[in-house]
Amino acid sequence: MRGRQLLLAVGVAVALCVSARAGPGGSAMGRGTPQGATLAATEQGGSFLTAKRWSPYAVGIGIGVLSWLAFLLSDKPLGCSTAFSRTAGMLERLVRGAKVHERPYYQQFRPHVDWEWMLVIGVLLGAFASALISGQFGLTWVPTEWEAHFGSSVLVRLGVALLGGFCIGFGARWAGGCTSGHGISGTLQLAVSGWIAVAGFFAGGVATAMFLFNVLAP
């Protein structure tokens, strides 16, 4: 049973990432409808798998269906952030051995490879496959938008990314869930905590973007 859950987690993650190509262009005329994915692929002369962007509506429906399957087949909600905490525990165990299990947190969340950990692996594999199939794979240290406002320094970009990652990880553990656990699984179960968290995600994202691009770099 556990093996089936792990395989399901990888499959769900790969499907999520391969399908998650809805971007700013997804709201354009034609692409902002469920038929937009087909139209975008037709314009490029290929199948929908090679399209650079899919309709955000179609992708949203797909994520919802995948969430149903996750609950149906494994009785588990989609979530990712706990896997990073487990990874920290596994790394600590390499140094401290079994003493890591004395921590109250790791008594509740055992540091081992579970379905969420495999889900994160699937996210990486799915993102890589998506980039290859759509012909967008490439290594970019400093995104164009960032360079236009803050310069081309790789160290500055990496430093800000590291700080942002720390804030996201800390916030996800403090809130007991991330955009997957609260945003997808929580809201579809009509959990109050999930809807409050989603409101915070949007408010925090908008405020941070406004501060970065309108205050620090107007």
C-alpha positions as CSV (number, residue, x, y, z in Angstrom):
1,M,0.0,0.0,0.0
2,R,2.8,2.4,0.9
3,G,4.6,1.7,-2.4
4,R,1.4,2.6,-4.3
5,Q,1.1,5.8,-2.4
6,L,4.7,6.8,-3.2
7,L,4.2,6.0,-6.9
8,L,1.0,8.0,-6.9
9,A,2.7,11.0,-5.4
10,V,5.4,11.0,-8.1
11,G,2.8,10.6,-10.8
12,V,0.6,13.4,-9.4
13,A,3.6,15.7,-9.1
14,V,4.8,15.0,-12.7
15,A,1.3,15.5,-14.1
16,L,1.0,18.8,-12.1
17,C,4.2,20.2,-13.3
18,V,3.9,19.1,-16.9
19,S,0.5,20.7,-17.0
20,A,1.4,23.9,-15.0
21,R,2.3,26.1,-18.0
22,A,-0.3,28.7,-17.4
23,G,1.5,32.0,-17.2
24,P,0.9,35.7,-17.9
25,G,0.1,34.8,-21.5
26,G,-2.6,32.4,-20.4
27,S,-5.0,35.3,-19.8
28,A,-4.7,36.6,-23.4
29,M,-7.5,36.4,-25.9
30,G,-8.2,32.7,-26.7
31,R,-5.7,31.4,-24.2
32,G,-7.9,32.5,-21.3
33,T,-10.5,29.9,-22.0
34,P,-10.5,26.1,-21.5
35,Q,-10.0,25.8,-25.2
36,G,-7.0,28.1,-25.0
37,A,-4.5,25.3,-24.6
38,T,-5.5,23.8,-27.9
39,L,-5.5,27.2,-29.6
40,A,-2.0,27.9,-28.3
41,A,-0.6,24.6,-29.5
42,T,-2.2,25.1,-32.9
43,E,-0.7,28.5,-33.3
44,Q,2.7,26.9,-32.7
45,G,2.1,24.1,-35.1
46,G,2.4,21.3,-32.4
47,S,0.4,19.4,-29.9
48,F,-0.8,20.7,-26.6
49,L,2.2,19.0,-24.9
50,T,4.6,21.2,-26.7
51,A,2.7,24.5,-26.1
52,K,4.6,27.0,-23.9
53,R,1.5,27.9,-22.0
54,W,-1.8,26.2,-21.2
55,S,-5.1,27.8,-20.3
56,P,-5.1,28.6,-16.5
57,Y,-8.7,27.4,-16.4
58,A,-7.8,24.0,-17.9
59,V,-4.8,23.6,-15.6
60,G,-6.9,24.5,-12.6
61,I,-9.4,21.9,-13.4
62,G,-6.6,19.4,-13.9
63,I,-5.1,20.1,-10.5
64,G,-8.6,19.7,-8.9
65,V,-9.1,16.3,-10.6
66,L,-5.6,15.2,-9.5
67,S,-6.4,16.2,-5.9
68,W,-9.5,14.0,-6.1
69,L,-7.4,11.1,-7.3
70,A,-4.9,11.6,-4.5
71,F,-7.6,11.5,-1.9
72,L,-9.4,8.5,-3.5
73,L,-6.3,6.3,-4.1
74,S,-4.1,7.2,-1.2
75,D,-6.3,9.1,1.3
76,K,-3.7,11.8,1.4
77,P,-4.0,15.5,0.6
78,L,-1.4,17.2,-1.7
79,G,1.3,18.9,0.2
80,C,5.1,19.7,-0.1
81,S,6.6,21.8,2.7
82,T,6.8,19.0,5.3
83,A,9.1,17.1,3.1
84,F,11.8,19.7,3.5
85,S,11.5,19.5,7.3
86,R,11.9,15.7,7.0
87,T,14.9,16.2,4.8
88,A,16.5,18.4,7.5
89,G,15.8,15.7,10.0
90,M,17.4,13.1,7.8
91,L,20.5,15.2,7.4
92,E,20.7,15.8,11.1
93,R,20.4,12.1,11.7
94,L,23.6,11.6,9.7
95,V,25.4,13.6,12.4
96,R,23.4,12.9,15.6
97,G,22.1,9.4,14.8
98,A,18.9,8.3,16.6
99,K,19.0,11.3,18.9
100,V,17.2,13.3,16.3
101,H,14.1,11.4,17.2
102,E,14.2,13.0,20.7
103,R,13.0,16.3,19.2
104,P,9.3,16.8,19.7
105,Y,8.8,17.9,16.1
106,Y,10.4,14.7,14.7
107,Q,8.4,12.6,17.0
108,Q,5.3,13.8,15.2
109,F,6.9,14.0,11.7
110,R,9.4,11.2,11.4
111,P,12.4,12.1,9.3
112,H,12.1,9.5,6.5
113,V,11.2,9.3,2.8
114,D,7.4,9.4,2.6
115,W,4.9,10.2,-0.1
116,E,5.4,14.0,0.3
117,W,9.1,13.6,-0.2
118,M,8.4,11.6,-3.4
119,L,6.0,14.3,-4.4
120,V,8.8,16.9,-4.3
121,I,11.0,14.6,-6.4
122,G,8.1,14.4,-8.9
123,V,7.8,18.2,-8.9
124,L,11.5,18.4,-10.0
125,L,11.1,15.7,-12.6
126,G,7.9,17.2,-13.9
127,A,9.3,20.7,-14.2
128,F,12.4,19.4,-16.1
129,A,10.2,17.3,-18.4
130,S,7.9,20.3,-19.0
131,A,10.8,22.5,-19.9
132,L,12.3,20.0,-22.3
133,I,9.0,19.1,-24.1
134,S,8.1,22.8,-24.6
135,G,11.6,23.7,-25.7
136,Q,12.1,26.2,-22.9
137,F,14.8,24.5,-20.9
138,G,17.8,26.8,-20.2
139,L,20.0,28.0,-17.3
140,T,19.3,31.6,-16.2
141,W,21.0,33.0,-13.1
142,V,19.4,36.4,-13.3
143,P,15.9,36.8,-14.8
144,T,15.4,39.6,-17.3
145,E,12.8,41.4,-15.2
146,W,15.0,41.3,-12.1
147,E,18.1,42.5,-14.1
148,A,16.1,45.4,-15.5
149,H,15.3,46.7,-11.9
150,F,18.2,45.5,-9.7
151,G,21.1,44.8,-12.0
152,S,22.9,41.7,-13.2
153,S,24.7,40.7,-10.0
154,V,24.4,36.9,-9.5
155,L,25.3,37.1,-5.8
156,V,22.6,39.7,-5.1
157,R,20.0,37.6,-6.9
158,L,21.1,34.4,-5.1
159,G,21.1,36.2,-1.8
160,V,17.6,37.5,-2.2
161,A,16.4,34.1,-3.4
162,L,17.9,32.4,-0.4
163,L,16.2,35.0,1.9
164,G,12.9,34.5,0.2
165,G,13.2,30.7,0.4
166,F,13.9,31.0,4.1
167,C,10.9,33.2,4.7
168,I,8.6,30.9,2.6
169,G,9.9,27.8,4.5
170,F,9.5,29.4,7.9
171,G,6.1,30.7,7.1
172,A,4.9,27.3,5.7
173,R,6.0,25.5,8.9
174,W,4.5,28.2,11.1
175,A,1.2,28.1,9.3
176,G,1.2,24.3,9.1
177,G,1.0,24.2,5.3
178,C,2.1,25.8,2.0
179,T,0.3,26.7,-1.2
180,S,-0.3,23.0,-1.8
181,G,-1.4,22.0,1.7
182,H,-3.5,25.1,2.4
183,G,-4.0,26.5,-1.1
184,I,-5.1,23.4,-2.9
185,S,-5.9,20.7,-0.4
186,G,-7.2,23.0,2.3
187,T,-9.5,25.1,0.2
188,L,-11.1,22.2,-1.7
189,Q,-12.0,20.8,1.7
190,L,-13.5,24.2,2.6
191,A,-11.1,24.5,5.6
192,V,-11.2,27.9,7.1
193,S,-7.5,27.8,7.8
194,G,-6.9,27.1,4.1
195,W,-8.9,30.1,2.9
196,I,-7.3,32.4,5.4
197,A,-3.8,31.2,4.3
198,V,-4.7,31.7,0.6
199,A,-5.8,35.3,1.4
200,G,-2.4,35.8,3.2
201,F,-0.5,34.3,0.2
202,F,-2.1,36.8,-2.2
203,A,-1.8,39.8,0.1
204,G,1.8,39.0,1.0
205,G,2.7,38.4,-2.7
206,V,1.2,41.7,-3.8
207,A,2.7,43.7,-1.0
208,T,6.1,42.2,-1.6
209,A,6.0,42.8,-5.3
210,M,4.8,46.4,-4.8
211,F,7.6,47.0,-2.3
212,L,10.3,45.5,-4.5
213,F,9.4,47.1,-7.8
214,N,7.7,50.3,-6.7
215,V,9.7,51.3,-3.6
216,L,13.2,49.7,-3.8
217,A,13.4,50.0,-7.6
218,P,10.8,52.5,-8.9
